Amino acid sequence: MNKYLDSSPLVTPISRRRFVTGIMSGLAGGAALAGLPASAEAPQASNPLPSELRGNQFDLHVNYLPVNFTGRARTAVAVNGTVPAPVLRWREGDTVTINVTNHLAHDTSIHWHGLILPSNMDGVPGLSFDGIRPGDTFTYQFPLKQSGTYWYHSHSDFQEQRGHYGAIVIDPAEPDPVAYDRDYVVLLTDWSDQSPQDIYATLKKEGHYYNRRRRTVGDLWEEIRQKGVSQTWRDRKMWNEMRMSDRDIADVTGYTYTYLMNGQTPDANWTALFKRGEKIRLRFINGAAMSIFDIRIPGLKMTVVASDGQNIEPVTVDEFRIGVAETYDVIVEPENDTAYTLFAQTIDRSGYARGTLTSDPRLQAKVPAMDYAPVLTHRDMGHHDMGMHHSAHAMSDMPGMDHGMDHGMDHGAHSMEAMDHSQHAGHQMPGTKAGNNVGNNIGTTTGLGLAGYGSNAPVEHLPSEYGPGVDMRAFMPANGLHDPGVGLRDHQQRYGRKVLTYGDIRNLTPTLDRRQPEREIQLHLTGNMERYMWSVNGIKFSDAEPLIFKYGERLRVTLVNDTMMTHPIHLHGMWSELETSDPEYIPRKHTVLVQPGSTISYLVTADAYGRWAYHCHLLYHMPGMFREVRVV
């Protein structure tokens, strides 16, 4: 038997501390990358488009590449000499073999994002394997049990930010239920001339550094004109006491980022051709490190036919949000011999990626103006049903509103990894010890919502969420299922554009596992923006115990976002089956976008032995907002 297809569920045990140490040593190694001929000494470089590789055996070489996206020469981490890496075109039912050779000065890896495969092939150093040392070749080999649009990227330090990513298209073994004439990958990413190590260090010093949309005197006078002096004073006092900004939408912005479409800048204008009357399949992949995009094609409706590689009932929209690591396939049908702009504006409206879909390479369409910059509200604080008339004093009396406080409270709750509602005994007061089974206990479910309809358990906050690493908690979170998201909620009314929500997604084929969940785990996405600290349940990864799933069990995971940031949460190795109120056709996703101050739930069948990563896919959140899942 091939040694890389070892059926053992675990590889050599590696401690969480070694895993985190590996990340931090990778940061130091990345500093060497920043010191390569990456500035004035590097030659000017063209940025070639990636090739497409087909078959079932591949040789991938990870190396350094001179690039120039902004007029300044830098060094990227490339695969086979391109950024993005080659598009890998596979076929469902085949077994693929990929030899990955590391030509870098430090370790590397490849994670096959969204693929269902053996845990030792998942490509996460410290959990799946040891990583690929400089000069070594590692052979990945696994069967393809699915079809659709996916992607691959490094899971070593910050290489993903430097260009180590590429697209995967797996053609179905059976006839494709989606009819189309042409097929294009549209891979969206973000590039900075700053080294990712410098970006991360800057955020640790000042979490708002890259936000250039803070309030001005002009904004203050406009707010006074609209709401009056008293209400404006109360609102400003509240935000200032919390040390938060209602315009803090994205951590890293167009101030340092250039947004790329298939490795091309907006000025370079990636272009795809069509003939009038054709059906064009566009496979959108968000491979960015930190950027969430809102997609539209002015003049064309988009029919969404797949989400995270899985076929869904077609739904026609004008616009959709794609979180980091998500994929959406859409069909468009241009009726005229003209050009259309593929427009991907960032969630904070600080920049955009764009390309052109055209019947003639000499034609290109007008690039639309970006929409208004969004502003956070009480809803995004997890207090969505509060009126705007509440004063800052009233807000300060609410539990969980830590107006910049630093208690230093240590409740000794590091072992309380998740709230298990298997023996729910009613709502717990904040800060008190829950009477439920807590952590990894596997119990019998009572009082939970029916499968496919979400949880009816109340939001509960563990003592570990009351320390200096958590600056807010959501006590009345909205359900994020039908929420288009901050900055999109009024687009139907304002622009007449229908925006996709998770509530619109219905799987094309019936739900495979129709069992009721045996237990529920409630996880809180927590952080402190001022200190740029990220965690789950107030506990950073280096201090956390693994989540234990029992092989074969069906469980519900409920995520509560206690922050005002939008988090894309990725569970490796198993599907996250989004509870959209239709239990017969539950959509399967590998990455779930959790809106600020909101909650969302999904079902998981623990059908894959091994050690799996579970984390926020915002790259600079990942060191803290990360858990290991063990299926035993």
TAPE-V620273 format. One record per helix or strand of 3 or more residues. SS is the DSSP state (h for helix, s for strand). FROM is the first residue (numbers start at 1). LEN is the number of residues. Records with the same first field share a line. If there is no record, write none. Layout:
BEGIN
SS: FROM-LEN / FROM-LEN
END
This chain:
BEGIN
h: 3-3 / 16-19 / 119-3 / 159-4 / 196-10 / 217-11 / 229-13 / 378-4 / 392-5 / 421-3 / 463-4 / 491-5 / 502-3 / 541-3 / 583-3
s: 52-3 / 57-11 / 74-6 / 87-5 / 95-8 / 111-3 / 137-7 / 148-6 / 165-7 / 182-11 / 257-5 / 270-4 / 280-7 / 293-4 / 302-6 / 310-8 / 319-4 / 327-6 / 339-8 / 352-7 / 519-10 / 533-4 / 547-3 / 554-8 / 567-5 / 576-3 / 591-4 / 598-8 / 610-7 / 626-6
END
